[in-house]
């Protein structure tokens, strides 16, 4: 007997992976732009 997860679980997992990837990308961009924003004031 082979047990497989429901179909919606696969979509939820891929959605979570995509969400985490976007979160990491947004955090990376936010960290990159902060030093550039402080330069004109220096």
LINJOHU-V888466 format. One line per field, one symbol per residue. ss: DSSP state (H for helix, E for strand, - for the rest). burial: I if it has 24 or more other C-alpha atoms within 12 Angstrom, else O. A space follows every 50 residues. Layout:
BEGIN
ss: ???
burial: ???
END
This chain:
BEGIN
ss: ------HHHHHHHHHHHHHHHHHHHHHHHHHHHHHHHHH---
burial: OOOOOOOOOOOOOOOOOOOOOOOOOOOOOOOOOOOOOOOOOO
END
